[in-house]
Amino acid sequence: MDSTVKDKMQPTLPSGSSCPGPEWPEQEKAEQLARGAALKWASGIFYRPEQLARLGQYRSREAQRTCFLEARIKSVVQSYLEGVQTGVWQLSQALAAVQGAHEALSQAHGLIQSMAQASKSLEALQERVAQHKQLQALSQLLPRLQAVPASVTHTKMLIDTQQLLEAYASLRELEQLQEEAWVSLGGLELPVFQGLGLLAEALGHAVEAAAGAAGQLARTNPSLLVAAIRVAEMEARRPTPLGQVPRDWQQRCLQGLQAGLEQVHFGTTVLPEPGALGEWLQALQVALPAELATAEALVAPCCPPHYNVVQLWSHTLHSGLRRSLQQLLEGPELEAADAFALLHWVLHVYLGQEMMGSLELGPEADVSQLEPLLTSGNIEKLEATFVVKVQANVAQWLQKALDGEVAEWGREQEPNTDPSGFYYSPMPAIVLQILRENIDLASMVSESLQHRVHGMALSELGTFLRSFSDALMQFSQDHLSGEAPAPHYVSYLLAALNYQSALRASLPVLHLDGVAPGVLAAVEAGLDELQGKICRLVLEALQVVLRPLFAALPSPQWLSGSELLDGVCEQMCNFCRDFRHVRNPVVQVLLAEAERTVVVQYLHALMQGRLVCRSADERTQVAQCLQHDAAQFKELFLSLGLEETAHCTPVLLAVRELLTLCDLTLLGVEVAGLQQQFPDVSEDHVSALLDLRGDVSREQRQAALSSLGTGPPPSRPAGRRALFSLVPAPTPSISTCLSGLCS
C-alpha cells in the first residue's frame, strides 16, 4: 500500500482539532509496526512467484477493506460533528435564559428599592400601632396593676406571719400577672413588679427557716412545717418560664433541714472544753437517739416519702458529729481521760444498742454503712496520745509510791508486818494495781490499745525497779557514810526483799493472753538484779559486823576453846534474827549467802598466814578446830532455817583433810581432789593452805601445785557455789604457833 492510498484512508479533521501526529509516540510506534508487517507480507508474496497469480484477489480484498474503514471513519466524524452542533445550540439557549434572568433580577431590584422607600414612610405608622396595642393592653391590665403594691404588701405580711401557703398563692398571682403583662406589652418590664424578686427570696428564706426548725415545729406547730414543705413541693412542680432561673426551694428545704439539725447539736459553740468531753459524749448519747425517734415519729409524717426523713436525719447527725470530732482533734491535744472517753464512745457506744443501734429505732436509721466517725489515722493518734498521757501519770503515781516508801526507811520503828509476821508494805500491790487497772482500762477500747498500754506498763515497771534500786543504794550510802544513819537499816533492806518477792509473785497478773511469755523476761531480769543488789547490801552489813571478830582468828584463844566462834555465832544469830520476817524462797537465798559470807571470811582469816603449824599435834589441833567450827556453823544455819543441801561448810572439812594428811607423797592427789570439789581454788589459795601445814618442802609444794594443771578441767558439782574466788589471794608472812601472836 503506497503513501497516496494511505493518505486517502485518513479522515479529514475539522479545523481547530488537534492532530496527534508525532505528538503521540504510541501512534508512531503502531504505524511502524504496521509498515513492517505490510512489508513482510509483501515480501512473502513477491518472494514466491506462484503467489503472483492471486495478487488481483488480494488487491480487491484490500480495496474493500479500505472502503469499509473509510465508511466507519466518516460515520464517526459525522456523529462528532452532530454532537458539537447540538452543544452549540444548547449554549445559545442557556445564554438567552441567563440574559432573561438578569433582566428579571434588575426589575426585582428596582421594585425592592421602591418598596423600601415606601416602608420608610410606614415606620411611624407601625410605631403608632405598637403603642396603641400596648396602651390597649395596659388599659385592660390597669385595674389589676393598680392592686400590685397592695398585693406585695399583703404577701409580705403573710410571709412575716408565717402564712406560707397563702403567701405563696399571692406570690404566684403576682408572678402570673407579671408574665401576662410582659407578654402583652411585648417584653416591657413595669417598675411596679420590681419588688417581686425580693418577695420571692423572702418566702424562700421563710421556707428554709421553717425547715431548719423542723424538730421543734414537729412538736409545737407541725402545720407550719407542712406548709413550708408543700410550698417547696409546689414550686418544684411549677414549670420555669423561659429565661428565668429556677427557684430550687425543695433543695433549700432539704439544706435547711440539715443545717438546722447540725446547728442544734454540733454548732461551734457546743464543742466541749478540755476535760468535759465525757459529759458532752454522754449528752449526745441521749440526744441523738431522741432526735432520731422524733424524726421517725413526728417529722417524717410531715414530709413526702421521697424525703427519707429518718435516713436524712441519721446521715446529717453522723456527718455533723464526724465533722465536730475532726475539729476537736485538730485543736489542743486531748488529755488521757478525754482520749479514752472518745475512743471507747466511738468504737463501742456509738453503734451499740444503747445508741444508734437501739432496737427502738427503725431500720432507716442504720448508720453502719456510713464512713467511720474516726479514721484509722485518728484512732492511731488518739491511742498514741492516750498511752503517752497515761505513761506520764503512771510514772508520777509510781514515783509518789516510791517516795512514800523511801520516807519510811528512816523511821525509828521497824517495818510493818502482816499477820504471819513477814515484813509487809502495800507498795507492791499499789504498783501492780496501778499497772493492771490501766491495762484493763485499755482493753475496754481495743486489743491494740491494750497491747500498747501493756508494753508501756512493763517499761514503767522496769523504770520503777531501777528507781527503787537507786533509792536503796542512796539509802545504803547515806547510812554507811553517817549522813543519815537508819535505826533499822538491815530490817528495811530485808523488807525490800519481801517487796521484791511480792512483785515477782504477782507479776503474772500483768500477763496478757496472746502475748509471748518472754515479754516479761526483762522485768524478771530486773527483779533478779534488784534481789541480788539487796542481798549484797545485807551481806555488806554482815561483813561489817564480822570483820572485827575474824580479825582475831586464828589465835591461841581460837585453838584453846570455842569462845571466839561462839561470839561469831552469837553475832550471826543477832544479825539473822530478822531473817524470819523474809518470805521463802528469798530467805533461803539470803541464808545461803550469809553462810557463804561467813565461810569466806573464815577462809580469808585462815589464809592470812598468822598461823603456821610446827608439829603434827598442832596440825591435829587446827584440824579439830576446823571440824568443830564446821559443825557449829552447820548447826547454826540449820537452826536459822537453811536447807541442808545449801551449806558451804564442807569446804572447812576439805581444808581439814588437807591438814591431816600424813603421807606428803599423796599431797598432789589431795590438792587435785580439793580442786575437783571447789574448781575456783587457785594456786595462791593452795599455797596458803600448805603454808598453814608448816611441813611442806619447796619440791613437795611445787609437785602439789603442778597437780592443779593436770587432768581434765574440773566442773563445779551440782549445788556447789563459788567460794575461793571470793577470798582475796593471800600474801602470807610466816610465823609459828609459838610466836607472839599465839603466846
BAROTI-373748 format. One record per residue (C-alpha): residue in three letters; residue number from 1; x, y, z. Coordinates in steps of 0.25 Angstrom, whole numbers. Layout:
N
type	seq	X	Y	Z
Ala	NUM	X	Y	Z
...
This chain:
743
type	seq	X	Y	Z
Met	1	0	0	0
Asp	2	6	13	-5
Ser	3	6	26	3
Thr	4	-5	32	-6
Val	5	-15	21	-3
Lys	6	-11	22	12
Asp	7	-14	37	12
Lys	8	-27	35	6
Met	9	-31	26	17
Gln	10	-28	36	28
Pro	11	-41	45	32
Thr	12	-40	59	30
Leu	13	-41	66	43
Pro	14	-49	79	45
Ser	15	-41	92	47
Gly	16	-37	95	61
Ser	17	-36	80	65
Ser	18	-22	75	69
Cys	19	-15	65	61
Pro	20	-7	54	69
Gly	21	3	53	58
Pro	22	17	52	64
Glu	23	12	57	77
Trp	24	7	42	81
Pro	25	19	33	82
Glu	26	9	21	82
Gln	27	3	24	69
Glu	28	16	26	62
Lys	29	21	12	68
Ala	30	8	6	63
Glu	31	10	11	49
Gln	32	24	6	49
Leu	33	19	-8	53
Ala	34	8	-7	42
Arg	35	18	-3	32
Gly	36	27	-15	36
Ala	37	16	-25	35
Ala	38	12	-20	22
Leu	39	26	-21	16
Lys	40	27	-34	22
Trp	41	14	-39	15
Ala	42	18	-32	2
Ser	43	32	-39	2
Gly	44	25	-52	5
Ile	45	16	-50	-7
Phe	46	27	-45	-17
Tyr	47	37	-56	-12
Arg	48	28	-67	-17
Pro	49	25	-66	-32
Glu	50	13	-75	-30
Gln	51	6	-65	-21
Leu	52	6	-54	-32
Ala	53	-6	-61	-39
Arg	54	-14	-57	-27
Leu	55	-9	-43	-26
Gly	56	-22	-38	-32
Gln	57	-30	-44	-21
Tyr	58	-22	-38	-10
Arg	59	-23	-25	-17
Ser	60	-38	-26	-18
Arg	61	-40	-30	-3
Glu	62	-31	-19	2
Ala	63	-39	-9	-6
Gln	64	-52	-14	0
Arg	65	-45	-13	14
Thr	66	-41	1	11
Cys	67	-54	5	7
Phe	68	-60	-1	20
Leu	69	-51	7	28
Glu	70	-53	20	21
Ala	71	-68	18	23
Arg	72	-66	16	38
Ile	73	-57	28	40
Lys	74	-67	36	32
Ser	75	-78	31	41
Val	76	-70	35	54
Val	77	-67	48	49
Gln	78	-81	51	45
Ser	79	-86	47	59
Tyr	80	-76	56	65
Leu	81	-80	68	57
Glu	82	-94	66	60
Gly	83	-91	66	75
Val	84	-83	78	74
Gln	85	-95	85	67
Thr	86	-105	81	78
Gly	87	-95	86	89
Val	88	-94	100	82
Trp	89	-109	101	81
Gln	90	-111	98	96
Leu	91	-101	108	99
Ser	92	-108	118	91
Gln	93	-121	115	98
Ala	94	-114	116	112
Leu	95	-109	129	109
Ala	96	-122	134	105
Ala	97	-128	129	118
Val	98	-117	136	126
Gln	99	-120	149	119
Gly	100	-135	148	123
Ala	101	-132	145	137
His	102	-123	157	138
Glu	103	-133	166	133
Ala	104	-143	160	143
Leu	105	-134	162	154
Ser	106	-132	176	150
Gln	107	-147	179	150
Ala	108	-148	172	164
His	109	-137	180	170
Gly	110	-144	193	165
Leu	111	-157	188	171
Ile	112	-150	185	185
Gln	113	-144	199	185
Ser	114	-157	205	182
Met	115	-163	197	194
Ala	116	-152	200	204
Gln	117	-155	215	201
Ala	118	-170	212	203
Ser	119	-167	204	216
Lys	120	-159	216	222
Ser	121	-172	224	221
Leu	122	-179	214	228
Glu	123	-170	212	240
Ala	124	-176	224	248
Leu	125	-190	217	246
Gln	126	-184	204	251
Glu	127	-179	210	264
Arg	128	-193	217	266
Val	129	-199	203	264
Ala	130	-190	197	274
Gln	131	-192	208	284
His	132	-207	207	282
Lys	133	-206	192	285
Gln	134	-198	194	298
Leu	135	-208	205	302
Gln	136	-219	196	299
Ala	137	-213	184	307
Leu	138	-209	194	318
Ser	139	-223	199	319
Gln	140	-228	185	321
Leu	141	-218	182	332
Leu	142	-218	195	339
Pro	143	-228	191	350
Arg	144	-220	179	353
Leu	145	-207	186	352
Gln	146	-212	197	362
Ala	147	-214	186	372
Val	148	-200	181	371
Pro	149	-194	189	382
Ala	150	-205	185	392
Ser	151	-203	171	388
Val	152	-188	172	390
Thr	153	-190	178	404
His	154	-201	167	407
Thr	155	-191	156	403
Lys	156	-180	162	411
Met	157	-189	162	423
Leu	158	-193	147	420
Ile	159	-179	143	420
Asp	160	-176	151	433
Thr	161	-187	144	440
Gln	162	-183	130	434
Gln	163	-195	128	426
Leu	164	-187	122	415
Leu	165	-197	115	407
Glu	166	-205	128	406
Ala	167	-193	136	403
Tyr	168	-189	126	392
Ala	169	-202	127	385
Ser	170	-202	142	386
Leu	171	-188	142	380
Arg	172	-192	133	369
Glu	173	-203	142	365
Leu	174	-194	154	365
Glu	175	-184	146	356
Gln	176	-194	141	347
Leu	177	-199	156	345
Gln	178	-185	160	343
Glu	179	-183	149	332
Glu	180	-196	153	325
Ala	181	-192	168	325
Trp	182	-179	164	320
Val	183	-185	157	308
Ser	184	-196	167	306
Leu	185	-186	179	306
Gly	186	-176	172	297
Gly	187	-166	169	307
Leu	188	-167	183	314
Glu	189	-163	182	329
Leu	190	-172	190	338
Pro	191	-166	197	350
Val	192	-178	192	359
Phe	193	-172	178	359
Gln	194	-158	181	363
Gly	195	-160	176	377
Leu	196	-165	162	373
Gly	197	-151	157	373
Leu	198	-148	161	388
Leu	199	-162	156	392
Ala	200	-159	142	386
Glu	201	-146	142	393
Ala	202	-152	145	406
Leu	203	-162	134	404
Gly	204	-151	124	400
His	205	-144	128	413
Ala	206	-156	126	421
Val	207	-158	112	416
Glu	208	-143	109	418
Ala	209	-144	115	433
Ala	210	-157	106	435
Ala	211	-149	94	430
Gly	212	-137	97	439
Ala	213	-146	97	451
Ala	214	-153	84	447
Gly	215	-150	77	460
Gln	216	-156	88	469
Leu	217	-168	91	459
Ala	218	-172	76	458
Arg	219	-174	77	473
Thr	220	-181	91	474
Asn	221	-186	95	461
Pro	222	-186	84	451
Ser	223	-195	91	441
Leu	224	-185	102	439
Leu	225	-175	91	435
Val	226	-185	84	426
Ala	227	-188	98	419
Ala	228	-173	100	417
Ile	229	-171	87	411
Arg	230	-183	88	402
Val	231	-179	101	397
Ala	232	-165	95	393
Glu	233	-172	84	386
Met	234	-182	92	378
Glu	235	-170	101	374
Ala	236	-162	89	369
Arg	237	-174	84	361
Arg	238	-176	98	354
Pro	239	-171	100	340
Thr	240	-160	110	340
Pro	241	-163	121	330
Leu	242	-153	123	318
Gly	243	-141	132	322
Gln	244	-143	131	337
Val	245	-134	123	347
Pro	246	-142	112	354
Arg	247	-144	114	369
Asp	248	-140	101	375
Trp	249	-147	102	388
Gln	250	-148	88	390
Gln	251	-133	87	391
Arg	252	-133	99	400
Cys	253	-143	92	409
Leu	254	-134	79	410
Gln	255	-122	88	413
Gly	256	-130	95	423
Leu	257	-133	82	430
Gln	258	-119	78	430
Ala	259	-113	92	435
Gly	260	-123	93	446
Leu	261	-121	79	451
Glu	262	-106	81	451
Gln	263	-107	95	457
Val	264	-115	89	469
His	265	-105	78	472
Phe	266	-92	82	466
Gly	267	-91	97	466
Thr	268	-77	102	468
Thr	269	-81	107	482
Val	270	-85	94	487
Leu	271	-71	87	485
Pro	272	-66	83	499
Glu	273	-55	89	507
Pro	274	-43	81	511
Gly	275	-48	71	522
Ala	276	-62	72	518
Leu	277	-62	63	506
Gly	278	-68	51	514
Glu	279	-80	59	518
Trp	280	-82	64	504
Leu	281	-82	50	499
Gln	282	-92	45	509
Ala	283	-101	57	505
Leu	284	-100	52	491
Gln	285	-103	38	495
Val	286	-116	43	500
Ala	287	-119	54	490
Leu	288	-116	47	477
Pro	289	-126	35	478
Ala	290	-136	44	484
Glu	291	-135	53	471
Leu	292	-136	41	462
Ala	293	-148	36	470
Thr	294	-154	50	468
Ala	295	-151	50	453
Glu	296	-157	36	451
Ala	297	-170	39	460
Leu	298	-173	54	457
Val	299	-164	60	445
Ala	300	-166	48	435
Pro	301	-181	49	435
Cys	302	-180	64	431
Cys	303	-171	61	419
Pro	304	-173	54	406
Pro	305	-168	39	406
His	306	-157	43	396
Tyr	307	-150	52	406
Asn	308	-146	39	414
Val	309	-146	48	427
Val	310	-141	37	436
Gln	311	-129	34	427
Leu	312	-127	49	425
Trp	313	-127	51	440
Ser	314	-117	39	443
His	315	-107	43	432
Thr	316	-108	58	436
Leu	317	-105	55	450
His	318	-94	45	446
Ser	319	-87	56	437
Gly	320	-89	67	447
Leu	321	-83	58	458
Arg	322	-71	54	449
Arg	323	-68	68	446
Ser	324	-69	72	460
Leu	325	-59	61	464
Gln	326	-50	65	453
Gln	327	-50	79	458
Leu	328	-48	74	472
Leu	329	-36	66	468
Glu	330	-30	78	461
Gly	331	-30	86	474
Pro	332	-21	85	486
Glu	333	-16	71	489
Leu	334	-27	63	498
Glu	335	-24	58	512
Ala	336	-23	43	515
Ala	337	-38	43	521
Asp	338	-43	50	509
Ala	339	-35	42	499
Phe	340	-40	29	506
Ala	341	-55	34	506
Leu	342	-55	38	491
Leu	343	-48	24	487
His	344	-58	16	495
Trp	345	-70	24	491
Val	346	-67	24	476
Leu	347	-63	9	476
His	348	-73	3	485
Val	349	-84	12	489
Tyr	350	-88	20	477
Leu	351	-92	8	469
Gly	352	-97	0	481
Gln	353	-111	-4	485
Glu	354	-111	7	495
Met	355	-110	18	484
Met	356	-110	17	469
Gly	357	-113	2	469
Ser	358	-125	3	478
Leu	359	-136	-6	475
Glu	360	-146	5	477
Leu	361	-141	12	464
Gly	362	-146	7	451
Pro	363	-136	1	440
Glu	364	-136	14	433
Ala	365	-127	20	444
Asp	366	-116	10	441
Val	367	-102	17	440
Ser	368	-94	5	439
Gln	369	-91	7	424
Leu	370	-86	21	426
Glu	371	-71	25	427
Pro	372	-65	23	441
Leu	373	-66	35	451
Leu	374	-51	34	453
Thr	375	-41	30	442
Ser	376	-30	19	445
Gly	377	-20	31	446
Asn	378	-29	38	456
Ile	379	-30	25	464
Glu	380	-15	23	463
Lys	381	-12	37	468
Leu	382	-22	36	480
Glu	383	-17	23	484
Ala	384	-3	29	484
Thr	385	-7	41	492
Phe	386	-14	32	502
Val	387	-2	24	504
Val	388	7	36	505
Lys	389	-2	43	515
Val	390	-5	30	523
Gln	391	10	27	524
Ala	392	13	41	530
Asn	393	2	39	540
Val	394	7	25	543
Ala	395	21	30	545
Gln	396	16	40	554
Trp	397	8	31	563
Leu	398	19	21	564
Gln	399	29	32	568
Lys	400	19	36	579
Ala	401	18	22	583
Leu	402	33	20	584
Asp	403	35	34	591
Gly	404	25	29	601
Glu	405	33	16	603
Val	406	46	23	604
Ala	407	41	33	614
Glu	408	38	21	624
Trp	409	53	15	623
Gly	410	58	25	633
Arg	411	47	23	644
Glu	412	50	20	658
Gln	413	42	7	657
Glu	414	43	-6	650
Pro	415	36	-9	637
Asn	416	21	-13	638
Thr	417	18	-27	638
Asp	418	6	-35	633
Pro	419	-2	-45	642
Ser	420	8	-56	638
Gly	421	20	-48	643
Phe	422	26	-44	630
Tyr	423	30	-30	627
Tyr	424	19	-24	619
Ser	425	17	-12	610
Pro	426	5	-8	601
Met	427	14	-2	591
Pro	428	16	-15	582
Ala	429	1	-17	582
Ile	430	-1	-2	579
Val	431	9	-3	567
Leu	432	3	-15	561
Gln	433	-11	-10	563
Ile	434	-8	3	556
Leu	435	-2	-4	544
Arg	436	-13	-15	543
Glu	437	-24	-5	544
Asn	438	-18	3	533
Ile	439	-17	-10	524
Asp	440	-31	-14	528
Leu	441	-36	0	524
Ala	442	-29	0	511
Ser	443	-36	-14	508
Met	444	-49	-7	508
Val	445	-45	1	496
Ser	446	-37	-9	487
Glu	447	-27	-20	487
Ser	448	-17	-11	480
Leu	449	-18	-1	491
Gln	450	-17	-11	502
His	451	-4	-17	496
Arg	452	1	-3	495
Val	453	-2	0	510
His	454	3	-13	514
Gly	455	16	-10	507
Met	456	16	3	514
Ala	457	13	-3	527
Leu	458	25	-13	526
Ser	459	34	-2	522
Glu	460	30	7	534
Leu	461	31	-5	544
Gly	462	45	-7	539
Thr	463	48	8	541
Phe	464	42	7	555
Leu	465	50	-5	559
Arg	466	63	3	554
Ser	467	58	15	562
Phe	468	55	6	574
Ser	469	69	0	573
Asp	470	76	14	572
Ala	471	68	19	584
Leu	472	73	7	592
Met	473	87	10	588
Gln	474	86	24	593
Phe	475	79	19	606
Ser	476	91	10	608
Gln	477	101	21	604
Asp	478	95	31	614
His	479	94	21	625
Leu	480	109	15	624
Ser	481	115	29	622
Gly	482	108	34	634
Glu	483	100	45	627
Ala	484	86	39	631
Pro	485	88	27	639
Ala	486	76	18	639
Pro	487	72	12	653
His	488	67	-1	646
Tyr	489	75	-1	633
Val	490	76	-16	631
Ser	491	62	-18	635
Tyr	492	57	-9	623
Leu	493	67	-16	614
Leu	494	60	-29	618
Ala	495	46	-22	616
Ala	496	51	-18	602
Leu	497	54	-33	599
Asn	498	39	-36	603
Tyr	499	35	-25	593
Gln	500	43	-31	582
Ser	501	37	-45	585
Ala	502	23	-39	585
Leu	503	25	-33	572
Arg	504	31	-45	566
Ala	505	19	-54	571
Ser	506	9	-44	566
Leu	507	16	-42	553
Pro	508	7	-52	545
Val	509	-5	-42	547
Leu	510	2	-34	536
His	511	2	-45	526
Leu	512	-7	-44	514
Asp	513	-14	-55	506
Gly	514	-8	-56	492
Val	515	5	-49	497
Ala	516	18	-57	496
Pro	517	23	-62	510
Gly	518	36	-56	508
Val	519	31	-42	509
Leu	520	32	-42	524
Ala	521	47	-46	523
Ala	522	52	-32	524
Val	523	44	-29	537
Glu	524	48	-43	543
Ala	525	63	-40	540
Gly	526	61	-26	547
Leu	527	55	-33	559
Asp	528	66	-43	559
Glu	529	76	-31	559
Leu	530	69	-24	570
Gln	531	69	-36	578
Gly	532	84	-38	576
Lys	533	87	-24	580
Ile	534	78	-24	593
Cys	535	85	-37	597
Arg	536	99	-31	594
Leu	537	95	-19	603
Val	538	91	-28	614
Leu	539	103	-36	613
Glu	540	112	-24	613
Ala	541	105	-20	626
Leu	542	108	-34	631
Gln	543	123	-33	627
Val	544	124	-20	635
Val	545	119	-28	647
Leu	546	128	-40	645
Arg	547	141	-33	641
Pro	548	145	-29	655
Leu	549	142	-43	660
Phe	550	150	-51	649
Ala	551	162	-41	651
Ala	552	165	-49	664
Leu	553	165	-63	656
Pro	554	173	-71	657
Ser	555	179	-69	671
Pro	556	182	-76	684
Gln	557	168	-73	688
Trp	558	163	-80	676
Leu	559	172	-92	678
Ser	560	169	-93	693
Gly	561	154	-92	693
Ser	562	141	-89	685
Glu	563	138	-75	691
Leu	564	143	-68	679
Leu	565	134	-75	670
Asp	566	123	-75	680
Gly	567	123	-60	679
Val	568	123	-61	664
Cys	569	111	-70	664
Glu	570	104	-61	674
Gln	571	106	-48	665
Met	572	101	-56	654
Cys	573	89	-60	661
Asn	574	86	-46	665
Phe	575	88	-41	651
Cys	576	80	-52	645
Arg	577	69	-51	655
Asp	578	61	-42	645
Phe	579	62	-52	634
Arg	580	50	-59	639
His	581	42	-47	634
Val	582	46	-50	620
Arg	583	37	-60	611
Asn	584	42	-72	604
Pro	585	49	-75	595
Val	586	57	-62	597
Val	587	60	-65	611
Gln	588	67	-77	607
Val	589	75	-69	597
Leu	590	79	-59	608
Leu	591	83	-70	618
Ala	592	91	-77	608
Glu	593	98	-64	604
Ala	594	100	-61	619
Glu	595	106	-75	621
Arg	596	115	-73	609
Thr	597	120	-59	614
Val	598	123	-65	628
Val	599	131	-77	621
Val	600	138	-67	612
Gln	601	142	-58	624
Tyr	602	147	-71	631
Leu	603	155	-75	620
His	604	161	-61	618
Ala	605	165	-61	632
Leu	606	171	-75	632
Met	607	180	-72	620
Gln	608	186	-59	625
Gly	609	198	-66	630
Arg	610	196	-62	644
Leu	611	198	-77	648
Val	612	208	-88	643
Cys	613	207	-102	650
Arg	614	221	-107	654
Ser	615	217	-121	658
Ala	616	207	-132	655
Asp	617	200	-129	669
Glu	618	198	-114	665
Arg	619	192	-119	651
Thr	620	183	-128	659
Gln	621	178	-117	668
Val	622	175	-108	656
Ala	623	168	-119	649
Gln	624	160	-122	661
Cys	625	156	-107	662
Leu	626	152	-107	647
Gln	627	143	-119	649
His	628	137	-113	661
Asp	629	135	-100	654
Ala	630	129	-106	642
Ala	631	119	-114	651
Gln	632	116	-101	659
Phe	633	113	-93	646
Lys	634	104	-104	641
Glu	635	96	-105	653
Leu	636	95	-90	654
Phe	637	89	-89	640
Leu	638	81	-101	641
Ser	639	75	-94	653
Leu	640	73	-82	645
Gly	641	65	-90	635
Leu	642	75	-92	624
Glu	643	73	-105	616
Glu	644	84	-115	617
Thr	645	87	-116	603
Ala	646	91	-101	602
His	647	102	-102	613
Cys	648	116	-97	609
Thr	649	123	-103	622
Pro	650	128	-115	615
Val	651	140	-106	610
Leu	652	145	-106	624
Leu	653	145	-121	625
Ala	654	152	-121	611
Val	655	163	-112	617
Arg	656	164	-121	630
Glu	657	167	-133	621
Leu	658	178	-125	614
Leu	659	184	-122	628
Thr	660	182	-136	634
Leu	661	189	-143	622
Cys	662	201	-151	627
Asp	663	207	-156	615
Leu	664	212	-144	607
Thr	665	214	-152	595
Leu	666	199	-152	593
Leu	667	199	-137	595
Gly	668	197	-135	580
Val	669	185	-145	580
Glu	670	179	-137	592
Val	671	181	-124	585
Ala	672	174	-129	572
Gly	673	163	-135	580
Leu	674	161	-121	586
Gln	675	161	-115	572
Gln	676	150	-125	568
Gln	677	141	-121	579
Phe	678	144	-106	578
Pro	679	148	-103	564
Asp	680	150	-88	567
Val	681	162	-91	577
Ser	682	175	-84	572
Glu	683	190	-87	574
Asp	684	191	-76	583
His	685	180	-82	592
Val	686	186	-96	592
Ser	687	200	-89	595
Ala	688	194	-82	607
Leu	689	188	-95	612
Leu	690	201	-102	610
Asp	691	208	-91	618
Leu	692	198	-94	629
Arg	693	203	-108	630
Gly	694	217	-104	632
Asp	695	224	-117	628
Val	696	223	-116	612
Ser	697	237	-114	605
Arg	698	239	-106	593
Glu	699	239	-118	584
Gln	700	227	-124	590
Arg	701	220	-111	589
Gln	702	223	-110	574
Ala	703	219	-124	572
Ala	704	205	-122	579
Leu	705	203	-109	571
Ser	706	206	-115	558
Ser	707	195	-125	560
Leu	708	185	-113	559
Gly	709	188	-112	544
Thr	710	187	-127	541
Gly	711	175	-135	538
Pro	712	162	-131	531
Pro	713	156	-117	535
Pro	714	148	-119	547
Ser	715	134	-116	547
Arg	716	126	-110	559
Pro	717	118	-120	566
Ala	718	103	-118	566
Gly	719	98	-108	576
Arg	720	112	-104	580
Arg	721	115	-89	579
Ala	722	127	-81	577
Leu	723	136	-79	590
Phe	724	151	-78	588
Ser	725	149	-68	576
Leu	726	143	-59	587
Val	727	154	-60	596
Pro	728	165	-50	593
Ala	729	179	-56	589
Pro	730	187	-57	602
Thr	731	201	-51	604
Pro	732	206	-59	616
Ser	733	216	-54	626
Ile	734	221	-67	632
Ser	735	220	-69	647
Thr	736	218	-80	657
Cys	737	209	-84	668
Leu	738	220	-81	678
Ser	739	221	-66	672
Gly	740	216	-55	680
Leu	741	202	-55	673
Cys	742	200	-69	679
Ser	743	206	-68	692
